[in-house]
Amino acid sequence: MSNGRQTRSSPSAAAVGASRTILLLVSLFLLPGCRVVPDATQGGSAGVSDSGEAGASRSAFDAPSWVTQVWSPKVLPHFDKDAVDLGKVLDALQRSLDEAGKQYGRRADTEGSPWNFTIRGAGRVVSVNTESRAGTAVVAVDTAAGPQEVTLQLGPVVRGTAVRDSLPFFSFGTVTNQIEFAQAARALNDRAQVDVRPSIPAVKPGARVEFVGAMNVRPGETERLVTPVSLKPAGERGK
């Protein structure tokens, strides 16, 4: 039996939750400066494209894969086409590093960057050190001023960034950060070793060798350290 009063049913928990969600969304959109930002990492591409240029969006940079892509079509043609006679470079370096750099080299637009030289040369092996993992050979190269000694890196550990820094199509701006930049240098050095290693047994004191490679020079440095990308025995051309 009714007591004469009408009873009102309570709203369901689901309805209350939906109302609160709507109010929250409205509040968020009314806040100043709020906007929806799409996830730029979805559908990203590799850090460097096949042409050596940076992609619009990036995933992890795979330096060895990048080197494999550019070694034959871009790196080797650069050394074949642009390598300068090392004797001429050494003669110019005796006069002035900046003069030699402007005439034969290139460097990054960063204060303190070394001059980078893409060179080819030949000479007689003076000494060889393969006891260290950073193996080297000292080679006397003929120049207009007389023989000058350079040090070839035989590896398997190769120091420096000369190969990377000599490439006209690759720079720090091509990758995302300093770590990737360093990874590119190491991967290039490792790939160069693949081509150089078979000729190392022929590099003995008194033997003549021919080489193509890269050399970094900073102010005040006296050692001429060459990272070869090509190395082979040379025919005797005088003693």
For each residue, the residues with C-beta under 8 A, 3 or more apart:
1:
2: 5
3:
4:
5: 2
6:
7:
8:
9:
10:
11: 15 16
12: 15 16
13: 16 17
14: 17 18
15: 11 12 18 19
16: 11 12 13 19 20
17: 13 14 20 21
18: 14 15 21 22
19: 15 16 22 23
20: 16 17 23 24
21: 17 18 24 25
22: 18 19 25 26
23: 19 20 26 27
24: 20 21 27 28
25: 21 22 28 29
26: 22 23 29 30
27: 23 24 30 31
28: 24 25 31 34
29: 25 26 34
30: 26 27
31: 27 28 34
32:
33:
34: 28 29 31
35:
36:
37:
38: 42
39: 42
40: 44 57
41: 44 57 59
42: 38 39
43: 57
44: 40 41 55 57 58 59
45: 49 55 56 57 58 59
46: 49 55 58 59 61 62 65 66
47: 54 55 58 59 60 61 62 66 175 176 180
48: 52 53 54 55 61 66 174 175
49: 45 46 52 53 54 55
50: 69 70
51: 169
52: 48 49 66 70 74 169 170 174
53: 48 49 174
54: 47 48 49 58 173 174 175 176
55: 44 45 46 47 48 49 58
56: 45
57: 40 41 43 44 45
58: 44 45 46 47 54 55 61 176
59: 41 44 45 46 47
60: 47
61: 46 47 48 58 66 175 176 180 183 184
62: 46 47 65 66
63: 66 67 180 183 184 186 187
64: 67 68 187 190 191
65: 46 62 68 69
66: 46 47 48 52 61 62 63 69 70 184 187
67: 63 64 70 71 75 184 187 188 190 191
68: 64 65 71 191
69: 50 65 66 73
70: 50 52 66 67 73 74 75 169
71: 67 68 74 75 76 191
72: 75 76
73: 69 70 77
74: 52 70 71 77 78 167 169
75: 67 70 71 72 78 79 163 167 188 191 229
76: 71 72 79 80 229
77: 73 74 80 81
78: 74 75 81 82 118 166 167 168 169
79: 75 76 82 83 118 120 166 212 213 214 229 230
80: 76 77 83 212
81: 77 78
82: 78 79 118 168
83: 79 80 118 119 120 212
84: 88 89 104 117 118 119 120
85: 88 89 119 120 121
86: 89 90 119 120 121 141 150 215 226
87: 90 91 121 141 142 143 144
88: 84 85 91 92 104 143
89: 84 85 86 92 93 100 104 105 117 119 215
90: 86 87 93 94 141 143 145 148 150 224
91: 87 88 94 95 143 144 145
92: 88 89 95 96 99 100 103 104
93: 89 90 96 97 100 217 224
94: 90 91 145
95: 91 92 99 100
96: 92 93 99 100
97: 93 100 101 115 217 219
98: 101 102 115
99: 92 95 96 102 103
100: 89 92 93 95 96 97 103 104 105 115 117 217
101: 97 98 104 105 106 107 115 117 217
102: 98 99 105
103: 92 99 100
104: 84 88 89 92 100 101 117
105: 89 100 101 102 115 116 117 217
106: 101 115 116 166 168
107: 101 113 114 115 116 165
108: 113 165 171 172
109: 113
110: 113 172
111:
112:
113: 107 108 109 110 165
114: 107 165 216 217 218
115: 97 98 100 101 105 106 107 216 217 218
116: 105 106 107 162 165 166 214 215 216
117: 84 89 100 101 104 105 166 214 215 216 217
118: 78 79 82 83 84 166 213 214
119: 83 84 85 86 89 212 213 214 215 226
120: 79 83 84 85 86 210 211 212 213
121: 85 86 87 139 141 150 210 211 226
122: 141 142 208 209 210 211 234 237
123: 139 140 141 142 147 150 208 209
124: 139 140 206 207 208
125: 128 137 138 139 203 204 205 206 207 208 209
126: 138 139 140 149 205
127: 137 138 205
128: 125 135 136 137 138 154 203 204 205
129: 132 135 136 137
130: 135 154 200
131: 135
132: 129 135 136 157
133: 155 156 157
134: 153 155 157 158 159
135: 128 129 130 131 132 153 154 155 156 157 200
136: 128 129 132 151 152 153 154
137: 125 127 128 129 151 152 154 203 209
138: 125 126 127 128 149 150 151 152
139: 121 123 124 125 126 149 150 151 152 209 211
140: 123 124 126 147 148 149
141: 86 87 90 121 122 123 147 148 149 150
142: 87 122 123 146 147
143: 87 88 90 91 146 147 148
144: 87 91
145: 90 91 94 148
146: 142 143
147: 123 140 141 142 143
148: 90 140 141 143 145 224
149: 126 138 139 140 141 224
150: 86 90 121 123 138 139 141 215 224 225 226
151: 136 137 138 139 223 224 225 226
152: 136 137 138 139 203 209 211 213 226 228 231
153: 134 135 136 158 159 160 225 226 227 228
154: 128 130 135 136 137 196 200 203
155: 133 134 135 158 189 193 196 197
156: 133 135 193 197
157: 132 133 134 135
158: 134 153 155 189 190 192 193 227
159: 134 153 225
160: 153 185 189 216 225 227
161: 164 165 182 185 216
162: 116 165 166 213 214 215 216 225 226 227
163: 75 166 167 185 188 189 192 213 214 227 229
164: 161 167 170 181 184 185 188
165: 107 108 113 114 116 161 162 185 214 216
166: 78 79 106 116 117 118 162 163 214
167: 74 75 78 163 164 170 188
168: 78 82 106
169: 51 52 70 74 78
170: 52 164 167 174 184
171: 108 174
172: 108 110 175 178 181
173: 54
174: 48 52 53 54 170 171
175: 47 48 54 61 172 180 181 184
176: 47 54 58 61 180
177: 180 181
178: 172 181 182
179: 182 183
180: 47 61 63 175 176 177 183 184
181: 164 172 175 177 178 184 185
182: 161 178 179 185 186
183: 61 63 179 180 186 187
184: 61 63 66 67 164 170 175 180 181 187 188
185: 160 161 163 164 165 181 182 188 189
186: 63 182 183 189 190
187: 63 64 66 67 183 184 190 191
188: 67 75 163 164 167 184 185 191 192
189: 155 158 160 163 185 186 192 193 227
190: 64 67 158 186 187 193 194
191: 64 67 68 71 75 187 188 194 195
192: 158 163 188 189 195 196 213 227 228 229
193: 155 156 158 189 190 196 197
194: 190 191 197
195: 191 192 198 229 230 231
196: 154 155 192 193 199 200 228 229 230 231
197: 155 156 193 194 200
198: 195
199: 196 202 203 209 231 232 233
200: 130 135 154 196 197 203 231
201:
202: 199 207 209 232 233
203: 125 128 137 152 154 199 200 207 209 231
204: 125 128 207
205: 125 126 127 128
206: 124 125
207: 124 125 202 203 204 233
208: 122 123 124 125 233 234 235 236 237
209: 122 123 125 137 139 152 199 202 203 231 232 233 234
210: 120 121 122 230 231 232 233 234
211: 120 121 122 139 152 226 228 230 231 232
212: 79 80 83 119 120 228 229 230
213: 79 118 119 120 152 162 163 192 226 227 228 229 230
214: 79 116 117 118 119 162 163 165 166 226 227 229
215: 86 89 116 117 119 150 162 224 225 226 227
216: 114 115 116 117 160 161 162 165 225
217: 93 97 100 101 105 114 115 117 221 224
218: 114 115 221
219: 97
220:
221: 217 218
222:
223: 151
224: 90 93 148 149 150 151 215 217
225: 150 151 153 159 160 162 215 216
226: 86 119 121 150 151 152 153 162 211 213 214 215
227: 153 158 160 162 163 189 192 213 214 215
228: 152 153 192 196 211 212 213 231
229: 75 76 79 163 192 195 196 212 213 214
230: 79 195 196 210 211 212 213
231: 152 195 196 199 200 203 209 210 211 228
232: 199 202 209 210 211
233: 199 202 207 208 209 210
234: 122 208 209 210 237
235: 208
236: 208 239
237: 122 208 234
238:
239: 236
